[in-house]
Amino acid sequence: MVSIPYLDKADLGPLADAAASWSALTNKYEALQSEFEQRVINHLKGHWEGDAADAAFATMAKARTEYENAATEAGRIGKLLRDAHTEFGKSQKQLQALLDEARKDKFHVSEDGKVEDVDSRWDSPTASAAPGFATERKEKLDSIVSRLTRVLEQATAADEAASAALQRDANGGDNKTFNTSVYTSLDAIEADQASALMKKDGRLTDAETKKLSLLLSANKNDPEFSRAFVTKTGAEDMLGKYNELVSPPAGTQLSKDELAQLKKLKRDLGTTIGTATTSDDHRKGGPDPAITKFQDDLLKAGQHNFNANPTESPYGLTGYQLTSSLMSEGKWDTGFLQEYGGALISAEKAGGQNPDAYWGGGTTRFLGSTNIGALDPMTGFMDALGHNPEASTEFFSSDTKVNGEKVDHLDYLLEDRHWPDGGAWTGDSKEPSGYNNLGHALESAVTGHAYDKSPSADTPAHNEKQAALMSEIVGKVSKDDGLAHDGMQDSLGRMAGEYMPDIHRTLSMDQTDNADELYPVSGTVADFNTDEEQDNAEQNVSRFLMTVGKDPDGYAAISLGETAYTSNLIDYHVQNPNAFRGSTDTALGEIAKSSGEVQGSIAIGRRESDIGDAVEADKAYNEAMGRAGSYAAGIVGTGIGVGTSFIATPAVGAGVGGAATTITGDLINQIVKGAEQDTKGNAVYSSGKDWEEAKYSTAAVVQDAYRNAAEAQGVDNTADYDNILANAVETGFFAADSNLDGYGQDKRAD
C-alpha cells in the first residue's frame, strides 16, 4: 500500500516532464519517418532497379514502419504517463485536503496511517457529560479513516497499474520491434487485471483475492473502468467466480479478517457492476451495445446452477441468487431492474412452490460456510430497488404477466408472497426478515431517495406515482394491520414521517378549503381515501399510524418526523402571518390539533404493543428513539416537512439566522437524548408510555416550538398560546381516540 508520507511528499514534476518528453518524441519520430521517406526512399525510386533494389526497398519499408511504430509507442506512453500524473495528482490533493481537515478537527495522523483524536476537550471534566460529544468525535474519526483508506487504495492501484503497463510487452517478448499496444490509460490496465482474475480457472489465491479487492475498491465508482471490466469478464464468468469466492470448499474455516474481506469484495463488486449498468446515463452516443449484451446475459444466466465445488459434493447458487446478492450493493440501471424483477417473479410463480422450497433447492444450493449473499434472491432485488428510487416507484406501480395472469407487484410482494425467515435467506443474521428488505424498496418508492440515504435538498417533491403508492400502502395496512410485517415497520414509520404534510392535511378535514395555505405542499398530495362512496381518509391514516406505532422503530420515526414537521410549520406561520387567510391563532391551533391526532394515534399503538412488561417496553421504545436520531437529524438538516418532500416557500426553515432549523434540532435532540424537561416549561418529554403523558409531552413540544419561533421573530404575545395550543393538542388526542373507536379498543385505557 502506498504510504501517507510517500504520497504526501511525492514530487510529481519529473513524471509530468517525462510525459511531455514522450509525447514530444511522437513528432520527432514522425519527422524522421518523413525525412527518411523523402531523402532515401523517394530519392532512390526510379533510379535503382533489380534484385538488390527490391531487397533494399523491402528493408527500407520495414524501417519506415519502425519509425511509425516508434511514434505510436512514444505517443501511447506519453498518454499513459499523463494519465498516471493526473491520477497521482488527484490522490495527492485529496490526501493533503484530508490531512488539513484532520488537523483542523484536532486529529493527528501518524506516518503509519494511525489516526488519533487529540482534541483538548477530552481533558475537560465536562466532556463525558456533553450530550453527543463522544458520538460526534467517533463519527468524524471513522469518516477520516475511511476516506484516507480509499485515497491510499486508489493511489496504490494506480501505481501498480502504471508499473504493469510499462513492463508489458504486447509483442510477446520480441524486443526487436516497437510495442504499439502500450496501454494509454490506467483504467484499461486495471480493468484487464481485474477481469483476468475473474476469468481465472480455479480458485484465487489469498494474494489474488486481495489484488482483486484492491482494484474494485479503488475503481468501483469509475464508469470507464466498470464498463471495461464487466464487458471483458462477461456475465457467466462474473457469476461463476463470485459463486466460487463466496462458497469456499466444504470445511473451510475463514478468519474474521478473511470473512470481512469477502464481504467488502462483495460490496465493491456489486457497486462496480451497478456503475457499469448506469454508465450509459452519462455516455455520449447513448447505450453501449456491450453493456446491453452483458445485462441480457445476466438475465439468461438467472436459472443456471453455478457449481462452486466440482471435485467434491456439488453446491452453489442459481444465477438469480448470485445476481441479486450483488445487486443489493450500489445503484443498478432502472431498465434492467424492471426486466430482472419481472423475470424473478415469473420464475418464482412458474416454480409452483413457496419461495423457500423453490430457492432452497435441496442440498445443492447454499453458500458454504460464509453465508455471504442470500438464498432468497428477492431480498437483494428489494435492496437494489431501495437504492434506485426511480426504478422502485416504477416497479411497484406495474405488474408482470405469468401464464397469462397479471401479477400486481405490490400486491404479490406485500400480501401474497411468503417471505422465508432467517439469516441464510436474507444474507444478514442481524436482519433475518425479508420484509426488512421489502420495506427498503417501498421506502425508496414513495420518498424519492435511497432508503439508506437521508433526504437532501436535491430530493424532488413527491410525484403522482409516489403519492399514489403511499396512499395504497396506507389503505392496505389500515384495512389489514398484519401487512405491517415485522421487519418493515421502521421503513413504514420513515415513510409516514416524510408524508407529514399529507397526513396533517387529512387530519384537518375542517380546513380543507384552506389546506394549501395551512399546509403548503410542493408536489402531488397523497389522497388517503380508499372508499368511493364515503370519505374514510382520516380513519385510514389514524389506523395506519396506530398500527405502525405498535413497533418501537415505527413509533420513533413517526414521532420525530412529526415533531420536525410541526416545529418547521409553526415557524413558517409565525414568520408569515398572512400566509393563512384565517387568523394565526386558528392556524396554530389547527396545527397543534393535527399534531395531537398523530401523536395520539401512535400513543394508542404503543399501548397495544405486545413487547412485554412496562419496563421492557419502555427500554425498547427509548432505544428506538436513539436509533431514529440520525434519521430525524437528516430531516432537520434539509428542512423537510413544509412541502410534500421539501419546503414549498423559500423563507421556511430559514428564520433569523437559521431559526427554524435550530428550533427543530433542539427539540429533536432533547427528545432523542431523553432530556427530563422541555426548554421553557416543566413538561417531561417522553416517548408516550401512557396516554396522559403522551398528551402532555406533545403539548410541551408544540408550545416550545412556538415560543422559540416567536422569540426569533420578535413576537411578544406568547403567554396566550400555552392554553390555546395545549387545548388543541388535547382535541387532537380525543379525535385520534374517536377515529380508532372499536379498533383495538379493548387494550386501551384512557
C-alpha positions in Angstrom: 0.0 0.0 0.0 1.3 3.5 -0.9 2.1 5.2 2.4 0.8 8.6 3.6 4.3 10.3 3.7 5.2 9.0 0.3 2.0 10.3 -1.4 2.0 13.5 0.6 5.6 14.5 -0.3 5.9 12.9 -3.7 7.4 15.3 -6.3 5.2 14.7 -9.4 7.1 17.2 -11.5 9.5 14.6 -13.1 6.6 12.4 -14.0 4.9 15.4 -15.8 8.2 16.1 -17.6 8.6 12.5 -18.7 5.0 12.5 -20.1 5.8 15.7 -22.0 9.1 14.3 -23.3 7.5 11.1 -24.5 4.7 13.0 -26.2 7.2 15.2 -27.9 9.0 12.1 -29.3 5.9 11.4 -31.4 6.5 14.4 -33.6 10.2 13.8 -33.7 9.8 10.2 -34.9 7.2 11.3 -37.4 9.5 13.9 -38.7 12.3 11.3 -39.0 10.0 9.0 -40.8 9.0 11.7 -43.3 12.6 12.8 -43.8 13.7 9.1 -44.4 10.9 8.6 -46.9 11.7 11.8 -48.8 15.5 11.7 -48.7 16.1 8.0 -49.1 13.1 6.0 -50.4 11.7 8.6 -52.8 15.2 9.7 -53.9 16.1 6.1 -55.0 12.8 5.3 -56.6 13.1 5.2 -60.4 16.9 5.3 -60.2 17.6 1.8 -58.9 16.2 -1.4 -60.2 16.9 -5.2 -59.9 17.0 -7.8 -57.2 19.3 -5.8 -54.9 17.0 -2.8 -55.3 13.9 -4.9 -54.5 15.6 -6.3 -51.4 16.7 -2.8 -50.3 13.3 -1.2 -50.8 11.7 -4.0 -48.7 14.2 -3.3 -45.9 13.6 0.4 -46.2 9.8 -0.1 -46.0 10.3 -2.0 -42.7 12.5 0.8 -41.5 9.7 3.3 -42.3 7.2 1.2 -40.4 9.5 1.1 -37.4 9.6 4.9 -37.4 5.8 4.9 -37.5 5.7 2.3 -34.7 8.2 4.3 -32.6 6.0 7.4 -32.9 2.9 5.3 -31.9 4.6 3.8 -28.9 6.0 7.2 -27.8 2.6 8.8 -28.1 0.9 6.0 -26.1 3.5 6.1 -23.4 3.0 9.8 -23.2 -0.7 9.4 -22.7 -0.2 6.7 -20.1 2.2 8.9 -18.1 -0.1 11.9 -18.4 -3.0 9.7 -17.0 -0.8 8.4 -14.2 0.3 12.0 -13.4 -3.4 13.1 -13.3 -4.4 10.2 -11.0 -1.4 10.6 -8.7 -2.0 14.4 -8.5 -5.7 13.9 -7.7 -4.9 11.4 -5.0 -2.2 13.7 -3.6 -4.6 16.7 -3.4 -7.3 14.6 -1.8 -4.8 13.3 0.8 -3.5 16.7 1.6 -7.0 18.1 2.0 -7.9 15.2 4.3 -4.7 15.9 6.4 -5.6 19.5 6.6 -9.2 18.6 7.7 -7.9 16.2 10.3 -5.5 18.8 11.8 -8.3 21.4 11.8 -10.6 19.0 13.6 -7.9 18.1 16.2 -7.0 14.7 14.8 -3.4 13.5 14.5 -2.5 11.3 11.5 0.8 9.4 12.0 3.1 8.3 9.2 1.8 4.7 9.5 -1.8 5.9 8.9 -3.0 5.7 12.5 -5.4 8.5 13.3 -5.8 9.7 16.9 -8.2 12.2 18.5 -6.1 14.8 20.2 -9.0 17.3 20.9 -8.2 19.0 24.2 -11.8 18.9 25.2 -11.3 15.2 26.1 -9.3 16.5 29.1 -12.2 18.6 30.3 -14.2 17.1 33.2 -17.4 18.0 31.4 -16.5 16.3 28.1 -18.1 13.0 29.0 -21.3 14.8 30.2 -21.6 16.8 27.0 -24.5 15.2 25.0 -23.4 13.6 21.8 -19.7 14.6 22.1 -18.3 11.1 22.1 -20.6 10.1 19.2 -19.7 13.1 17.2 -16.0 12.6 17.6 -16.2 8.9 16.7 -18.2 9.7 13.5 -15.7 12.2 12.4 -12.8 9.8 13.2 -14.4 7.0 11.3 -15.1 9.3 8.3 -11.5 10.5 8.1 -10.1 6.9 8.4 -12.4 5.6 5.7 -11.6 8.4 3.3 -7.8 8.1 4.0 -8.0 4.4 3.3 -9.9 5.0 0.0 -7.3 7.6 -1.2 -4.4 5.3 -0.4 -6.2 2.4 -2.2 -6.7 4.5 -5.3 -3.1 5.6 -5.3 -1.8 2.1 -4.8 -4.0 0.6 -7.6 -2.8 3.4 -9.9 0.8 2.9 -9.0 0.7 -0.9 -9.6 -1.3 -0.5 -12.8 1.3 2.0 -14.2 4.1 -0.3 -13.3 2.4 -3.2 -15.0 1.6 -1.2 -18.1 5.1 0.0 -18.6 6.6 -3.5 -18.2 4.1 -5.1 -20.5 5.4 -6.3 -23.8 2.5 -6.8 -26.1 4.7 -8.3 -28.8 5.1 -11.5 -26.8 8.7 -11.0 -25.8 10.0 -9.9 -29.2 12.2 -7.0 -28.2 13.3 -6.3 -31.8 10.2 -4.4 -32.6 8.4 -1.4 -31.1 5.3 -2.0 -28.8 2.4 -0.3 -30.5 -0.1 -1.7 -28.0 1.1 0.1 -24.9 -1.9 1.0 -22.6 -2.9 4.6 -22.8 -4.9 4.8 -19.5 -4.7 3.2 -16.1 -8.4 2.3 -16.3 -7.6 0.0 -19.2 -4.8 -1.9 -17.4 -6.8 -2.1 -14.1 -9.9 -3.4 -15.9 -7.8 -6.1 -17.7 -6.1 -7.1 -14.4 -9.4 -7.4 -12.6 -11.1 -9.2 -15.5 -8.2 -11.7 -15.7 -8.6 -12.6 -12.1 -12.4 -13.1 -12.5 -11.8 -15.3 -15.6 -9.0 -17.4 -14.0 -9.6 -21.2 -13.9 -9.7 -22.4 -10.4 -9.9 -20.6 -7.1 -8.0 -17.4 -6.5 -5.1 -17.4 -4.0 -5.3 -15.1 -1.0 -2.9 -12.7 -2.8 -5.1 -12.7 -5.9 -8.2 -12.1 -3.9 -6.6 -9.1 -2.2 -5.5 -7.8 -5.5 -9.0 -8.1 -6.9 -10.4 -6.4 -3.9 -8.0 -3.5 -4.2 -8.8 -3.0 -7.9 -12.5 -3.0 -7.3 -12.4 -0.8 -4.2 -10.3 1.8 -6.0 -12.4 1.9 -9.2 -16.0 0.9 -8.2 -17.4 4.3 -9.0 -15.4 4.8 -12.2 -17.7 4.4 -15.3 -14.8 3.7 -17.7 -13.2 1.0 -15.6 -16.5 -0.6 -14.7 -17.7 -0.7 -18.2 -14.5 -2.3 -19.5 -14.3 -4.7 -16.5 -17.8 -6.2 -16.9 -17.7 -6.4 -20.7 -14.3 -8.1 -20.7 -15.4 -10.5 -18.0 -18.8 -11.4 -19.2 -21.9 -12.4 -17.2 -21.2 -16.2 -16.9 -17.6 -15.8 -15.7 -18.6 -12.9 -13.4 -21.3 -15.0 -11.6 -19.2 -18.2 -11.7 -16.2 -16.6 -10.0 -18.4 -14.8 -7.4 -20.1 -18.1 -6.6 -16.7 -19.6 -6.1 -15.4 -16.7 -4.0 -18.3 -16.8 -1.5 -18.6 -20.6 -1.5 -15.2 -21.9 -0.3 -14.6 -25.7 -0.1 -16.6 -27.6 2.4 -15.0 -27.5 5.9 -13.1 -24.3 5.2 -12.9 -22.1 8.2 -12.4 -18.4 7.4 -10.9 -16.0 9.9 -12.7 -12.8 10.8 -10.4 -10.8 8.6 -10.9 -13.1 5.6 -14.7 -13.0 6.1 -14.6 -9.2 6.3 -12.5 -9.1 3.1 -15.0 -11.2 1.3 -17.9 -9.1 2.4 -16.1 -6.0 1.3 -15.3 -7.6 -2.0 -19.0 -8.4 -2.5 -19.9 -4.8 -1.8 -17.3 -3.5 -4.2 -18.1 -6.0 -6.9 -21.8 -5.2 -6.7 -21.2 -1.5 -6.8 -18.8 -1.8 -9.8 -21.4 -3.8 -11.8 -24.1 -1.2 -10.9 -21.8 1.6 -12.0 -21.3 -0.2 -15.3 -25.0 -0.7 -15.9 -25.7 3.0 -15.2 -22.6 4.3 -17.1 -24.7 4.9 -20.2 -26.6 7.6 -18.3 -23.7 10.0 -18.9 -22.2 8.4 -22.0 -22.2 10.3 -25.3 -23.7 8.3 -28.0 -26.3 6.5 -25.9 -26.4 2.9 -24.7 -23.3 0.8 -25.1 -24.2 -2.5 -27.0 -21.6 -4.3 -24.9 -23.3 -3.3 -21.7 -26.7 -4.2 -23.1 -25.4 -7.6 -24.0 -23.9 -8.1 -20.5 -27.3 -7.3 -19.0 -29.1 -9.7 -21.3 -26.6 -12.4 -20.4 -27.2 -11.8 -16.7 -30.9 -12.3 -17.3 -30.3 -15.5 -19.3 -28.0 -16.8 -16.6 -30.7 -16.4 -14.0 -31.9 -20.0 -13.8 -28.4 -21.6 -14.4 -27.0 -23.5 -11.5 -23.4 -22.5 -10.7 -21.3 -25.2 -9.2 -18.7 -23.9 -6.8 -17.1 -27.2 -6.0 -17.0 -29.6 -8.9 -14.5 -32.0 -7.4 -16.5 -32.9 -4.3 -20.2 -32.7 -3.5 -21.5 -30.1 -5.8 -23.0 -27.0 -4.3 -23.6 -23.4 -5.3 -26.4 -21.0 -6.2 -28.5 -20.1 -9.2 -27.8 -17.1 -11.4 -30.7 -15.2 -9.9 -29.4 -15.8 -6.3 -25.9 -14.6 -7.3 -27.1 -11.6 -9.3 -29.5 -10.5 -6.5 -26.7 -10.8 -4.0 -24.6 -8.5 -6.0 -27.3 -6.0 -6.9 -28.0 -5.4 -3.2 -25.0 -3.1 -3.5 -24.7 0.1 -5.5 -27.2 1.6 -7.9 -28.2 -0.5 -10.9 -29.8 0.5 -14.2 -33.5 1.3 -14.0 -34.5 -0.5 -17.1 -32.6 -3.6 -16.2 -34.2 -3.8 -12.8 -37.6 -3.7 -14.3 -36.8 -6.6 -16.6 -35.0 -8.5 -13.8 -37.8 -8.1 -11.3 -40.4 -9.4 -13.8 -38.2 -12.4 -14.7 -37.6 -13.1 -11.0 -41.4 -13.1 -10.2 -42.1 -15.2 -13.3 -39.5 -17.8 -12.3 -40.8 -17.9 -8.8 -44.5 -18.2 -9.8 -43.8 -20.7 -12.5 -42.0 -22.9 -10.0 -45.4 -23.5 -8.4 -43.9 -23.7 -4.9 -43.3 -21.5 -1.9 -40.1 -19.4 -2.3 -38.3 -21.3 0.5 -38.9 -24.6 -1.3 -38.1 -23.2 -4.8 -35.0 -21.3 -3.9 -33.7 -23.8 -1.3 -33.3 -26.4 -4.0 -32.4 -29.3 -1.6 -28.8 -29.7 -0.6 -27.2 -28.2 -3.7 -28.0 -24.5 -3.0 -26.1 -23.0 -0.2 -23.1 -20.6 0.4 -20.6 -22.9 2.0 -19.5 -21.5 5.3 -19.5 -17.8 4.5 -23.3 -17.0 4.5 -22.5 -14.1 2.2 -25.3 -13.3 -0.1 -28.9 -14.7 0.3 -30.8 -17.8 -0.6 -33.9 -15.7 -1.3 -33.0 -13.6 -4.4 -35.9 -11.3 -3.8 -34.2 -9.7 -0.8 -31.2 -8.5 -2.8 -33.5 -7.3 -5.6 -35.5 -5.3 -3.0 -32.4 -3.6 -1.8 -31.4 -2.8 -5.4 -34.8 -1.1 -5.8 -34.1 0.6 -2.5 -31.0 2.2 -4.0 -32.8 3.3 -7.1 -36.0 5.3 -6.3 -37.0 5.8 -10.0 -36.8 2.0 -10.6 -38.6 1.3 -7.3 -41.5 3.6 -8.0 -41.9 2.2 -11.5 -41.7 -1.4 -10.3 -44.4 -1.1 -7.6 -46.6 0.8 -10.0 -46.6 -2.1 -12.6 -47.3 -5.7 -13.0 -46.0 -8.9 -14.7 -47.9 -11.4 -16.7 -47.2 -15.0 -15.8 -49.0 -17.7 -17.8 -51.5 -15.1 -19.0 -52.3 -14.0 -15.4 -51.5 -10.4 -14.3 -49.4 -10.3 -11.1 -49.5 -6.9 -9.5 -46.1 -6.3 -8.0 -47.2 -4.5 -4.8 -50.0 -7.0 -4.1 -47.8 -10.0 -4.6 -44.8 -8.8 -2.5 -46.8 -7.2 0.3 -49.8 -9.6 0.6 -49.4 -12.8 -1.3 -45.7 -13.8 -1.2 -44.4 -16.0 1.6 -41.0 -14.5 2.7 -38.7 -17.1 4.1 -37.3 -16.1 7.5 -33.7 -16.5 8.7 -30.2 -15.1 8.2 -29.4 -17.6 5.4 -32.4 -16.3 3.4 -31.6 -12.6 3.8 -27.8 -12.9 3.9 -27.8 -10.9 7.1 -28.1 -12.6 10.5 -28.9 -9.2 12.1 -31.8 -8.7 9.8 -33.3 -12.2 9.3 -36.6 -10.9 7.9 -37.1 -10.4 4.1 -39.8 -7.9 5.0 -37.0 -5.6 6.1 -35.7 -5.6 2.5 -39.2 -5.1 1.2 -39.5 -2.1 3.5 -36.3 -0.6 1.9 -37.8 -0.8 -1.5 -41.1 0.7 -0.5 -39.4 3.5 1.3 -37.4 4.3 -1.8 -40.5 4.1 -4.0 -42.6 6.6 -2.1 -39.9 9.1 -0.8 -37.8 9.6 -3.9 -34.4 8.9 -2.2 -32.4 5.8 -1.4 -33.5 4.0 1.8 -30.1 4.3 3.3 -29.6 8.0 2.5 -31.2 10.9 4.3 -33.3 13.2 2.2 -31.4 16.1 0.8 -32.0 19.4 -1.0 -31.7 17.6 -4.3 -34.6 15.1 -3.5 -37.5 16.1 -5.7 -41.0 16.7 -4.4 -43.3 13.7 -4.4 -44.7 12.9 -7.9 -48.1 11.4 -8.8 -46.9 7.8 -8.8 -45.1 8.1 -5.4 -48.1 9.7 -3.7 -50.5 7.1 -5.2 -48.2 4.3 -3.9 -48.1 5.8 -0.4 -51.9 6.1 -0.4 -52.3 2.5 -1.5 -49.9 1.2 1.2 -51.6 3.3 3.9 -55.0 1.9 2.8 -53.8 -1.7 2.7 -52.2 -1.5 6.2 -55.3 0.3 7.6 -57.5 -2.5 6.3 -55.2 -5.3 7.4 -52.7 -4.5 10.2 -51.0 -7.8 9.6 -49.4 -6.2 6.5 -47.2 -4.1 8.7 -44.9 -7.1 8.8 -42.2 -7.5 11.4 -39.0 -6.1 9.9 -40.6 -3.3 7.8 -42.2 -1.1 10.5 -39.2 1.2 10.7 -39.5 1.9 6.9 -43.2 2.4 7.3 -42.5 4.9 10.0 -40.0 6.9 8.0 -42.4 6.9 5.0 -45.1 8.4 7.2 -42.5 10.9 8.6 -41.9 12.2 5.1 -45.6 12.4 4.3 -46.5 14.5 7.3 -47.9 17.4 5.2 -50.3 15.0 3.5 -51.1 13.3 6.9 -51.8 16.7 8.6 -54.0 17.8 5.7 -56.0 14.6 6.1 -56.4 15.0 9.8 -57.5 18.7 9.3 -60.6 18.0 7.2 -62.4 21.1 8.6 -59.7 23.2 7.0 -59.9 21.6 3.5 -60.7 24.8 1.7 -57.5 26.5 3.1 -55.3 23.4 3.0 -52.8 24.9 0.5 -52.3 27.9 2.8 -52.3 26.0 6.1 -50.1 23.1 4.8 -48.2 24.3 1.7 -47.0 21.4 -0.5 -44.6 21.4 -3.4 -45.7 18.3 -5.3 -48.5 15.8 -5.5 -50.6 15.5 -2.4 -51.4 11.9 -1.3 -55.1 11.1 -1.2 -55.7 8.6 1.6 -59.3 8.0 0.8 -59.9 4.4 -0.4 -63.7 4.4 -0.4 -65.6 5.7 -3.5 -68.8 6.0 -1.6 -67.6 7.8 1.5 -64.6 9.6 2.9 -62.5 7.2 5.0 -59.2 9.0 4.6 -58.9 10.2 8.2 -59.7 6.8 9.6 -57.2 5.2 7.2 -54.4 7.5 8.4 -55.2 7.0 12.1 -55.3 3.2 11.8 -52.1 3.2 9.8 -50.4 5.4 12.4 -51.6 3.3 15.3 -50.6 0.0 13.6 -47.0 1.3 12.8 -46.8 2.8 16.3 -47.0 -0.6 17.9 -43.4 -1.1 16.8 -40.7 0.9 18.6 -38.8 1.9 15.5 -42.0 2.7 13.6 -43.2 4.8 16.5 -39.9 6.7 16.8 -39.7 7.6 13.1 -43.3 8.9 13.1 -42.9 10.8 16.4 -39.7 12.5 15.4 -40.8 13.1 11.8 -44.0 14.7 13.1 -42.1 16.9 15.6 -39.7 18.1 12.9 -42.6 18.9 10.6 -44.7 20.7 13.2 -41.9 22.9 14.5 -40.9 23.9 11.0 -44.6 24.6 10.1 -45.2 26.7 13.2 -42.1 28.7 12.4 -43.4 29.3 8.9 -46.7 30.7 10.1 -45.0 32.9 12.7 -42.8 34.3 10.0 -45.6 34.6 7.5 -48.7 35.6 9.5 -50.6 36.5 6.2 -49.9 33.1 4.6 -53.2 31.7 6.0 -56.4 33.7 5.4 -57.7 32.9 8.8 -56.1 34.1 12.0 -52.7 33.0 13.2 -54.5 31.6 16.3 -56.6 29.4 14.0 -53.6 28.2 12.0 -51.5 27.4 15.1 -54.5 25.7 16.8 -55.2 23.6 13.8 -51.6 22.5 13.5 -51.5 21.6 17.2 -54.7 19.6 16.9 -53.5 17.6 14.0 -50.1 17.1 15.8 -52.1 15.7 18.8 -54.0 13.4 16.5 -50.8 12.0 15.0 -49.1 11.6 18.4 -52.3 10.3 19.9 -52.7 7.6 17.3 -49.2 6.3 17.8 -49.6 6.5 21.6 -52.5 4.2 21.3 -50.4 1.9 19.1 -47.8 1.8 21.8 -50.3 0.9 24.4 -51.4 -2.1 22.2 -47.9 -3.3 21.5 -47.1 -6.8 22.8 -43.4 -6.3 23.6 -43.7 -7.4 27.2 -43.9 -5.7 30.6 -43.8 -2.0 31.1 -40.1 -1.8 31.9 -39.2 -3.9 28.8 -41.4 -1.8 26.6 -40.0 1.5 27.9 -36.5 0.3 27.2 -37.4 -0.8 23.6 -39.1 2.5 22.8 -36.4 4.7 24.3 -33.7 2.8 22.4 -35.7 3.2 19.2 -35.8 6.9 19.8 -32.0 6.9 19.9 -31.7 4.9 16.6 -34.1 7.3 14.9 -32.0 10.3 15.9 -29.9 10.3 12.7 -33.0 10.0 10.5 -34.5 13.0 12.3 -31.3 14.9 12.0 -31.5 14.4 8.3 -35.0 15.8 8.2 -33.9 18.8 10.3 -30.9 19.5 8.1 -32.9 19.7 4.9 -35.9 21.5 6.3 -38.1 18.7 5.2 -41.8 18.9 6.0 -43.4 22.1 4.7 -43.9 20.5 1.4 -44.6 17.0 0.1 -40.9 16.3 0.3 -39.5 19.7 0.9 -40.2 23.3 1.7 -42.6 25.0 -0.6 -41.7 28.5 0.4 -38.0 29.6 0.4 -38.5 31.5 3.7 -39.5 28.4 5.6 -36.7 26.8 7.6 -34.5 29.9 7.3 -35.9 32.2 10.0 -33.5 34.6 11.6 -30.0 33.0 11.4 -31.5 29.6 10.6 -34.0 29.8 13.4 -36.3 27.0 12.2 -33.6 24.5 11.8 -32.2 25.4 15.2 -35.6 25.2 16.9 -36.3 21.8 15.4 -32.9 20.5 16.0 -33.0 21.5 19.7 -36.4 19.8 20.1 -35.3 16.6 18.4 -32.0 16.4 20.4 -33.8 16.8 23.7 -36.4 14.1 22.8 -33.8 11.7 21.5 -31.4 12.2 24.4 -34.2 11.8 26.9 -34.0 15.3 28.4 -36.1 15.4 31.6 -37.8 18.7 30.9 -38.6 20.9 28.0 -36.7 24.2 27.5 -39.4 26.6 28.6 -41.9 24.8 30.8 -41.8 21.9 33.2 -43.3 19.2 31.0 -41.4 15.9 30.6 -40.5 14.9 27.1 -41.3 11.2 26.7 -42.0 8.6 24.1 -45.5 8.4 25.3 -45.5 5.5 27.8 -49.1 6.3 28.8 -51.9 8.3 27.3 -51.8 11.4 29.6 -48.0 11.6 29.5 -48.0 11.4 25.7 -50.6 14.2 25.5 -48.6 16.4 28.0 -45.4 15.8 26.1 -46.9 16.6 22.7 -48.3 19.9 24.1 -44.9 20.8 25.5 -43.2 20.2 22.2 -45.7 22.4 20.3 -45.5 25.1 22.9 -41.7 25.2 22.8 -41.7 25.3 19.0 -44.0 28.3 19.1 -42.1 30.1 21.9 -38.7 29.7 20.2 -40.1 30.8 16.8 -41.9 33.8 18.4 -38.7 34.9 20.1 -36.7 34.6 16.9 -39.2 36.8 15.1 -39.6 39.3 18.0 -43.2 38.4 18.6 -44.2 39.4 22.2 -47.5 37.6 22.8 -46.5 34.1 23.8 -48.5 33.8 27.1 -51.9 33.3 25.5 -50.7 30.5 23.3 -49.9 28.0 26.1 -53.6 27.2 26.7 -54.6 27.6 23.0 -52.0 25.0 21.9 -52.5 22.6 24.9 -56.3 22.6 24.3 -55.8 22.0 20.6 -53.5 19.1 21.3 -56.0 17.6 23.6 -58.7 17.9 21.0 -56.4 16.0 18.6 -55.9 13.2 21.1 -59.6 12.8 21.5 -60.0 12.8 17.7 -57.5 10.0 17.5 -59.4 8.1 20.1 -62.6 8.6 18.2 -61.1 7.6 14.9 -59.8 4.4 16.4 -63.0 3.6 18.4 -63.6 -0.1 18.2 -60.2 -0.7 16.5 -58.2 -2.3 19.3 -60.3 -0.5 22.0 -60.2 -3.5 24.4 -56.5 -3.0 25.0 -56.6 0.7 25.6 -57.1 2.6 28.8 -57.6 6.4 28.8 
